[in-house]
Amino acid sequence: MSTDSPALRPDPAGDPALRPDPAGDPALRPDLAGNPERDFVTAHRADLDADLDAWLRIPSISADPEHAGDVAASAEWLAAALRRVGFPVVEIWPTAGAPAVYAEWPSADAGAPVALVYGHHDVQPVTPEEAWTHPPFEPTRVETELGTELHARGAIDDKGNVAFHLLGIRAHLAATGRDTPAVTVKLLVEGEEESGSPNFPALLAERRERLACDVVVVSDTGMAAPDVPSAVTAMRGLADAEITLRGPGVDLHSGSFGGAVPNPLHALAALLAALHDDHGRVTLPGFYDKVRPLTDRERELMGRVPFDEAAWLAGPAASRAATGEAGFSTLERIGARPTAEVNGMWGGYTGPGHKTIIPAEAHAKVTFRLVADQVPADLGEQLRSWVADHVPAGIEAEVHVPEGGVSPCASDLDHPAMTALLTAIGQAFDRPADEVLFTREGGSGPEADLVAVLGAPLLFLGAGLPTDRIHAPNERVLLPMLHRGAEAAAHLWRELAAVPAER
């Protein structure tokens, strides 16, 4: 485990994540004096632990057809858990692929806003399984200086982030003395996010009326560090491509033909090397034409996030140096600027010993992360044009860009719902709302589809950390962060009730 992130101050009296921070002592803050939401979470943390222990044992790997039954079992488990918590409406929605789970708890208050929570119950594959310290589907608790870690595939991405809502809504009801939540709470938890959400847009279109809401709350992200209250405000989009270069019609003897005919692997290496210029900028024509520049305010807000680059390199990045587009900080590069990355390249002979050939073909997979105003569909023509201009004579190029892609998305920093979110997170950390920092998520998901179909503002409430090893062996979650997530959710339903409904 990496301990490079700022540590929670140790507290022998109990869970450090639920201890008041001296910098924001509730006794000195009338607005935070007394916290029944926290009291409930503290008293019922074992319920959250038990839920995760059961749910994480289900290997709901959506990318592997052999686990289709497990993905279905995961949906059934969540549906049963939501009914047990008290949701009066719980349904499993079939798709052309894996099932999604829908739940709804209407507020008894006339005109109450409607909040839709989005998450996913499928998980990434676990290969290489031998790299796991503990079996990936046997939840294991590890005590650390930051608190108890829970190790398992899906511990944070995304079952942990979804599960804290089960405790959070109970805490909200108990703290407010209500029989129904202060806002109508809906949940949509899909089963194919880790496979690119191929059937999610169709599901949204089909169920649009049922999903109508005033705000979308995405619980599939995290925070900057254990003691840094923060909220994600944007996610990047994604477009992918596969490039194939063909030279001779068959593999050739490198002694007889080397140096006399074009080598596809040489051409591919040169092509990919030319994907960036000397300043780290992507060289595709028109790639930056639609990029929305960062405002001075946005850069200032990102600059407030504490970031130790040396610790980041030694810890979660596991790298020797930072690099990227000139003129931007590392945090800006990974959250707010578009990128191009080579994900894999292959061709020729790679077995034991040597085989002296000029290969007939060479291949590469490339992905592009996109930011606000970029359109995934534009990448196809940009990449094909660029490849055509960069292959030498005698090399034939084929560029396959799948349709669709993922659009970027961003929150409205000035929307009243954002104020509600910042207030809720601040209360969970014993900080005022204006001390909650803004971060950006470098990854991608179907959040833009939610905004496009439902037309509601977007909020992000997640409890993950950069050190949680999502998509990697030994994925973990820091349980005190999930407890804070549950408390923040409990506060959020109360705070959102004061935001006028817009539908």
N, C-alpha and C positions, 0 to 999 in steps of 0.2 A: 504494500500500500504506500502511496505517496503522501507525505505530510507537508508538501510544499505550500499548500493553501494556508491562509491564516488560521490558526487554531482557535477553537472555542476555549475560553478561559475555564480551567478545571473548577469543578464545584463538588466537593465531597458530599454536599447535602442532597444531591440528586442530579437529574438529567440536565446537562449544561444548556441544551437548546431550549429548555423551558424555564430557565432561571432569568430573572430580571437582569438586564445589563446596567451596570452602574452609570453608564452615560445617559441612560433614559429611565431612571428609577420611577416606577409607576406612582410611588408615594409622593413624588414631586411633580407628577403630571396628572392634573385632575381629569383629563380626558381619558386616561388609562387606568385610573384608580379602580381596582377590582376588575377581574377578568374571568367571568364565569365560563367563557368558551375555553380558556386554557385549563381551568379547573376540571372541566369535563374531559378534555383530551388527556390530561395527566392521569385521571382516574381510570380511563378506558383504553390506554395504550395497548394493553394486552389483547384487546379485541382486534386492533389493526395487525398486530404481530401474528395472531392466529389466522386471520384472513389471508395474509401473504404466505404463511407457511403452507396453506392448502392450495392456493391459486398457483403459486410458483412451481409446484410439483407437476403441473400440466404442461407438457412440452409443445406449446402451441406455435410451432414453426410454420408460418404460412408459406414460405418459399419451397418447402419440401412436400410434395403430394402425399408422401407416406404419413405425414402428420395431419392430414385433413381431419381425421377423426378427433385428434387432440385439440385442434382449433375449435371444432364444434363443441367439444367438452368444456373448453375454456369459456365459451359464450354461455353455455348452460350454467356453469359455476357462477359467473357474474350475475346472470339473471336471478338465480336463487338468492345470492347475497343481497341484491337490491330489494328483493321482496322481503327478505328478513329485516332489513333496515327500516322498511316501512313504505317504500314507493308503491303507490296504489296502481300505477300503470307500468308494467314491465313486459317487453316483447322482444323476441328474437327475430330479426329481419333477415331473410335469406337474400343472397345476391348470386350472381353467376359464379362467384367464387366462394369465399369464406363468409360466415354470417356476422352481422353486426348486432349489437344489443342496444335497445332503446328503452329509456325509462322516463317517467314524468311524474312530478309531484306538484300539482297545482296549488297556488296560494289561495287562501280563502279571502284575501283582500281584493276588493274590486279594483281593477285597473293596475294591479301590481305588475312590474316589469317581468319579462321572461328572459331567463339566462339559459343558454345551451352550453353544456360542458362537452368538449370533444376529447377523446383519447383513443387508444387502441389496445387490444388484448392479445395480439399476436407478437411473437418475438423473433429475434434473429437466430440463424443457425449457430451452433456452438463449436464448429470446427475452428482450429484443431483441438479436439477434446482433451488431448494429453497435456495441453497448456494450462488446464484448469487445476487450481490447487485443491478445490472441493468439487464434487460432482455438480454439474450445472443445474440440475433439476432436483437437487436435495438442498433446500435452503439451509445455510450455515451462518451462525452468528459469530462474529469475531470482535473481541473487545480491543479498542484502540484509545489513544489519548483524546480523540475527538468524540468518543462515544461508541455505541454498538453499531457495527457494520453488519448488514445482511447481504450475503453473497449468493447469487443465483442469477440465471439468465432471466431477464425481465424485471429484476428487482427494482430498477428505476425506469427502464424503458420498455413498457410504459405501465406495467401493472402496479408498481408502487405509487406512481403519480395518479393513477385512477383510484386505487384503493383508499388513499387518504380522504377522498370525498365521502366514502361510506361513513367514516368517523366524523368528518367535518359537518355533515348535515345533521347528524345526531347532536353534535355539540351546539349547533345553531339553535335547534329546537329546545334543547334543555336550557340554554342560557337565556333565551327569550321567553320561555314558558308557552311557546306556541304549539298548536297541533299540526299546523302546516307551515311551510317556510314563508319568510317575508316576501320572497319573490317566487314565481313559478320556476322550478328547477327542472330542466330536461338534460338527459345524458344521451350522447350518441358515441358508442365505443365500437370502432370497426375492427375487423379481423384481417385486414390485408395491408396495413400501412407499411410493414417491413418488406412488402412485395411491390411497392409503388402505388398502392391504392387503385388498381386498375378498374374496379367496379364502383368506386366511391362517387364519382360525378353522376353516374346514372342513378345511384341510390338517392343522392341529394335531390335530383330532379323529380324522381318518383315520389318522394316523401316530403316535398317542400312545404306543403301546408302543415303537416304534423310538426315540422321542425322550426316553424316561424318563431322568431325570437327578437329581443331588443339588444342582446349582446351575446357574443360568442366567447366562451372562456376555454382556452386551449391549455390542457394539462399534459404537455409532452415536452417540456423544456426544463430549465433549472435556474440556478442563481450563481452569482460570481464566486462565492466562497461561503463557508459555514457561518461566519459572523458578518456577512455583507448582505443586508436586505436589498434585493434587486428584482427588476422585472424586465423580461425580454420584451422588446418593442418591434422586432422585425425578424423575418426568416427569409433566407435566400431561395430563389427558384433553382431549377435543375433541368438541364438538357443533356442527353448523352448521345454518343455516336460510336460507330465502329468503322475503321478505315482498313481497306484491303488494297495492297499494292501487288500487282502481278508483273513479272518480267518474262523470263524464258517460259516456254510451254511446259517444260519438265525440269526437274532438278538436274543440274549439269556438273560435270567434273571440274573442280576449281583449278586443277592444273592445266587442263586443256582449254578452258574457256575463261578463267579468271583474268580480269584486267581487260577483257575484250568485249564483254556484254554487260549491260546494267544489272546490278545486284539489288533486288527489292529490299533486302534488309538494310543495305547501305542507304538507299533512298528513304526508307522509313525513319532511320535514325536522324538523317539530315532534316527531314520534314518535321519531326517532332521537336527537334532542337530549335527550329525556326518559329515554334508556336508562341514564343515570348521574345521581346526585344531585350536590349541590354539594360533597360530600366524596369524589367519585370512586367511589362504591359503585354496583353494579348494582341497578336498581330492580325487577327481576322479583320477584314475591311468592314466597317460599320459596327463593330462589336460594342463600342462605347457610345454610339450615336444617341441611344435612348436612356443611357444611365442617368438617373437623377442624382445630381451632385449633393454631397453632404453639406448641410448648412452649417454655419458657424455654431449655431445652438446645438445641433446634433453632435458635432465634434467636441464641443465643450462638455456635453453630458457624458459622452463616452470616455472622455479624458478623466472624469471623476472616479471611474472604476479603478480600484487598486489593482495593479498588475505588475508582478515581478517577473520580467521576461526570462531571467536566468533560471528562476525556479520553475517556470513553465516549461522551458526547454529540458531541464533535468527531470521533470516530473511527467505530466500527461503528454507532452509533445514527444518525449524520448528522442530528441534530436540534438545535433551538434551546433546548429546555427539557425537564426531566423532569416527569412528571405521574403521576397515578394515585390509588389508594385512600389516603386520609389515614391516618396512624398506622403506615405500613410503609415500610421502606427500598426503594430502587429494586431491589436484588437480591431482596428478599422479594416485591415486586410481580411480577417477571418469572419467578420460579421457584416461589413457594410460595402465591400467592393467585390466586383465580379472576378471570377477566376477561370482558368482552364487547367485541368490536371490530366496527365497520362495515367490511367489506371492499370494498364497491362499492355505488353507487346510480346509477340511471339512469331516464330517462323523458323524454317530450316531444321537443323538437327540439334537436339539438346540432351541426348542420351549419354551413356558412359563412353569414354574414349573420344574419338573424333571421327567425323565423316566429312571428307573434303568435298563439299558441294557449294554451288551457287543455288540457293533455294528458288523455287518457282514463285513463291508467294511470301508475303509478310503481312502481319496484322497488328492492329492496335485498338484499344478501347480508350475513349476520351470522354470526360464529362466537363460540363461548364456550370458553375454556380452563378446565378443571376441575381441582380438587385432591382430595386424599385424602378418600374417602367420598362424594363427589358421584357421581351416576349419570347418564350421558348421556341415558337414556330419560326422565328427569324434565323435561328442558328443553322438550319439545314442549308439554306442558300449561301449564307456567309461561309460555312465550312467547305462546301463543295467548290465554291469559287476560289477560295484560298488554296485548297489542295490542288486544284487544276493548275494554278499559277506556280506551284512549288515542286511538281514532280518532273524529273528529267525525261528526256526523250527515251523511248523504249520501255517506259513504265506505264502501265495502265492502272488507273485508280478507281476504286468503288467506295463510295461513302454512304453508309446507311445511318439515317437519323430517324429513330422511331417517332411516330406521331404522338402528340400530347406534350409530355414534359410536365414540369411543375412550375407554376408561376410564383414569383416572389410576393410577399405580403408584408404589411406594416400596420402598426396601431396608430390611431390618432392621439397624439400626446395631449391634446387639449380637450378631449371629449370628457364630459362629466363622469363617465364610467371609469375612465383612467384614474381620476381622483379617488373614486371608491376603491379601486384595486390598490393604489399606493397606500391609502389609509389602512386597508385590511392587512397588507404585508407589514406595514410599519408597526401595527399593533401586535402582530405575532413576534416581532423582534424588539418590542419596547422602544421604538423609535418614532419620531414624527414622520408624517408622510413625505415631507420634503427632503428627508435623508435617505429615502429609497432610491437606489441608483438605477439607471437604464442600461441594459445590455442588448446585444443583438445576437441572434442564433445563426451560426454559419451553415447549419444543416437545412434540409428542405422537407416539406410535408404538404398535405392537401389543404392547408389552411386557406389558401387563396380561393379554392373551390367553395369553401364555406361562405366566404365573404361575397363571392360573385353570385351565388345562388340565393343566399339568405339576406344579403344587403344589410348586415348588422355590423357594428364596430367590433373590433377584435382585441381581446385581452389575453395575456399569457400568465398562468399561475402554475409553476412547476417547482419541484423541490430537488432536482438533480444538481450535481456538482461537476465541474470539469474533470475531476479525478475519479469519476464513477465507472470508467472503462466501458461505456456503452458500445455495443457492437463488437467488443473485444472479449477475450477470455477473462474470467474473474470479475465479471460485472458485479457491482455492489451498489448499495444505497446506505447512506448514513441515516439510521433510524431517527435520530433527533431532527433531521431535516424533514422527514415525512410527518413528524408530529407538528412541526411548525407549519407545514403545508396544510394539515387538517385544521389547525387553528385559524390560519389565514382564510381558508374557505369558509369557515363558520362566521368570521367577521364580514367576509365579502357579501354574503347573502343579506345581512343586515344593512350594510352600506349601500348596496345597489338598490335597495327598496326606496331610497330617497332620490334616486335618479329618475326623472320623468320618462315614462315609456314613450317610444317614438313610432311604434307601428300604427 
